[in-house]
Amino acid sequence: TLVGGNIIFQERTKGIGVLGPELARSLGCTGPTLRASGVSYDVRRNRPYGIYPKLAFNVPVRTEGDSWARYKVRIAEMRESLLIIRQALDTMPEGPVRAKLPPIVKVPAGRWLGRVEAARGEIAFFLVGDGTDKPYRLKVRSPNFSNLAALPEIIKGCRVADVVAVLSTLDVVIPCIDR
């Protein structure tokens, strides 16, 4: 309420940095950035893994595509995360919570792709293994690079001061860009 209810914050974010669904898809945007543009894609729903198929949760989506929508989607996702955590805790079996893993995990021979929904969007791990404990190739695709790629397009016509709001609602972590 302190931030979202602030009329100045609303005026600085509503209608600013609009990212349409077609551009968001073509740039490979994911997570809240994509969902704020009206595209309902969440790895936990579209490619379920782990316990997510057993949990009841909503995927927040807005259609405005602006900085305000990205902010509102993130706030809604924090609330949904609390519901997910409560459900996970309620279904957690009794006993030890740490898995016993071997000290070295061998990557099976072949190509492997794993995806999960992270706070900023889909993060993917691509491995090429030869059956040893050291993969031949490892590529990590974080959502930051694709989400940042939208910036030059969506700040056209914005004031310099608006760029800060737009960039912050893209929620980019710069050190993750070079993965």
C-alpha positions as CSV (number, residue, x, y, z in Angstrom):
1,T,0.0,0.0,0.0
2,L,2.9,2.4,0.8
3,V,4.3,2.0,-2.7
4,G,1.4,0.9,-4.8
5,G,-1.0,3.3,-3.3
6,N,1.3,6.3,-3.9
7,I,-0.2,8.4,-6.7
8,I,3.3,9.7,-7.7
9,F,4.5,6.1,-8.2
10,Q,1.4,5.2,-10.2
11,E,1.9,8.2,-12.5
12,R,5.5,7.3,-13.0
13,T,4.7,3.7,-14.0
14,K,1.3,3.6,-15.6
15,G,1.6,3.7,-19.4
16,I,5.4,3.8,-19.2
17,G,7.7,1.3,-20.8
18,V,4.9,-0.7,-22.6
19,L,6.0,-4.1,-23.8
20,G,3.5,-5.8,-26.0
21,P,2.9,-9.6,-26.0
22,E,4.3,-10.1,-29.6
23,L,7.6,-8.3,-28.8
24,A,7.9,-10.0,-25.4
25,R,7.5,-13.4,-27.1
26,S,9.9,-12.6,-29.9
27,L,12.6,-11.4,-27.5
28,G,12.2,-14.5,-25.4
29,C,11.1,-12.6,-22.3
30,T,9.9,-14.8,-19.4
31,G,8.5,-14.6,-15.9
32,P,6.7,-11.5,-14.6
33,T,8.0,-9.4,-17.5
34,L,6.2,-11.7,-20.0
35,R,3.1,-12.2,-17.8
36,A,2.6,-8.5,-17.4
37,S,2.3,-8.3,-21.2
38,G,-0.7,-10.6,-21.1
39,V,1.1,-14.0,-21.9
40,S,0.2,-16.7,-19.4
41,Y,3.3,-18.8,-19.4
42,D,4.8,-20.2,-16.2
43,V,7.1,-23.3,-16.3
44,R,5.5,-24.6,-13.2
45,R,2.1,-24.8,-15.1
46,N,3.2,-25.3,-18.7
47,R,6.0,-27.9,-18.0
48,P,5.2,-29.1,-14.5
49,Y,7.9,-30.5,-12.3
50,G,8.5,-31.5,-8.7
51,I,5.5,-31.1,-6.4
52,Y,3.9,-28.2,-8.5
53,P,1.2,-30.4,-10.1
54,K,-0.1,-31.2,-6.6
55,L,-0.3,-27.5,-5.5
56,A,-3.1,-25.0,-6.1
57,F,-1.8,-21.6,-7.1
58,N,-2.7,-18.9,-9.6
59,V,-0.3,-17.5,-12.3
60,P,-0.8,-13.7,-12.1
61,V,-1.2,-12.1,-15.5
62,R,-2.0,-8.5,-16.6
63,T,-2.5,-7.2,-20.1
64,E,-1.2,-3.6,-19.9
65,G,2.4,-4.5,-20.5
66,D,3.7,-1.3,-18.7
67,S,5.9,-0.7,-15.7
68,W,2.8,-0.6,-13.4
69,A,1.7,-4.1,-14.7
70,R,5.1,-5.5,-14.1
71,Y,5.0,-4.2,-10.5
72,K,1.5,-5.5,-9.9
73,V,2.4,-9.0,-11.3
74,R,5.4,-9.2,-8.9
75,I,3.4,-8.2,-5.9
76,A,0.7,-10.8,-6.8
77,E,3.5,-13.4,-7.3
78,M,4.8,-12.7,-3.8
79,R,1.4,-13.5,-2.4
80,E,1.1,-16.6,-4.5
81,S,4.5,-17.7,-3.3
82,L,3.3,-17.6,0.3
83,L,0.4,-19.8,-0.6
84,I,2.8,-22.3,-2.3
85,I,5.1,-22.3,0.7
86,R,2.2,-23.0,3.1
87,Q,1.0,-25.9,0.9
88,A,4.4,-27.3,0.6
89,L,5.0,-27.2,4.4
90,D,1.6,-28.8,5.0
91,T,2.4,-31.7,2.7
92,M,6.0,-32.2,3.8
93,P,6.4,-35.7,5.2
94,E,8.0,-36.3,8.6
95,G,11.6,-37.1,8.9
96,P,14.9,-35.8,7.5
97,V,14.7,-33.0,5.0
98,R,18.2,-33.3,3.5
99,A,18.8,-35.7,0.7
100,K,21.8,-38.0,0.9
101,L,23.7,-37.5,-2.4
102,P,27.0,-38.9,-3.5
103,P,29.9,-36.5,-3.3
104,I,30.3,-36.5,-7.1
105,V,27.3,-36.6,-9.4
106,K,28.0,-38.1,-12.8
107,V,26.2,-36.6,-15.8
108,P,24.7,-39.4,-17.9
109,A,25.9,-39.5,-21.5
110,G,23.6,-37.4,-23.8
111,R,22.0,-34.0,-24.0
112,W,20.0,-32.8,-21.0
113,L,17.8,-29.7,-20.6
114,G,16.2,-28.8,-17.3
115,R,13.9,-25.8,-16.7
116,V,12.6,-24.2,-13.6
117,E,10.6,-21.1,-12.8
118,A,12.8,-18.6,-11.0
119,A,11.8,-15.2,-9.5
120,R,12.7,-13.4,-12.8
121,G,11.4,-16.1,-15.2
122,E,12.5,-19.3,-16.7
123,I,16.0,-20.5,-16.0
124,A,17.3,-23.3,-18.1
125,F,20.3,-25.6,-17.8
126,F,21.6,-27.4,-20.8
127,L,24.2,-30.2,-20.3
128,V,26.1,-32.4,-22.7
129,G,27.5,-35.3,-20.8
130,D,29.8,-38.2,-21.6
131,G,29.1,-40.2,-18.5
132,T,31.8,-38.7,-16.4
133,D,31.6,-36.3,-13.4
134,K,32.5,-33.4,-15.7
135,P,30.0,-32.4,-18.4
136,Y,31.4,-31.8,-21.8
137,R,29.2,-28.6,-22.1
138,L,27.1,-26.5,-19.7
139,K,25.0,-23.6,-20.7
140,V,22.9,-21.6,-18.3
141,R,20.1,-19.4,-19.7
142,S,18.9,-16.9,-17.2
143,P,15.9,-14.7,-17.9
144,N,17.9,-11.5,-17.4
145,F,19.4,-11.3,-20.9
146,S,16.1,-11.7,-22.8
147,N,14.2,-9.4,-20.4
148,L,16.9,-6.7,-20.7
149,A,16.7,-7.0,-24.5
150,A,13.3,-5.4,-24.3
151,L,14.7,-2.2,-22.8
152,P,15.8,-0.3,-26.0
153,E,12.4,-0.9,-27.6
154,I,10.2,0.0,-24.7
155,I,12.0,3.2,-23.6
156,K,11.5,4.9,-27.0
157,G,9.7,8.1,-26.3
158,C,10.3,7.9,-22.6
159,R,11.9,10.6,-20.5
160,V,15.4,9.9,-19.1
161,A,13.9,9.8,-15.6
162,D,11.4,7.1,-16.8
163,V,14.3,4.7,-17.8
164,V,15.0,4.1,-14.1
165,A,11.4,3.0,-13.4
166,V,11.3,0.8,-16.6
167,L,14.6,-0.9,-15.9
168,S,13.7,-1.6,-12.3
169,T,10.4,-3.2,-13.3
170,L,12.3,-5.4,-15.7
171,D,14.1,-6.6,-12.5
172,V,17.4,-7.4,-14.3
173,V,20.4,-8.7,-12.5
174,I,23.3,-7.4,-14.6
175,P,25.9,-10.1,-13.5
176,C,23.6,-12.8,-14.8
177,I,23.6,-11.3,-18.3
178,D,26.8,-13.0,-19.4
179,R,25.8,-16.6,-18.7
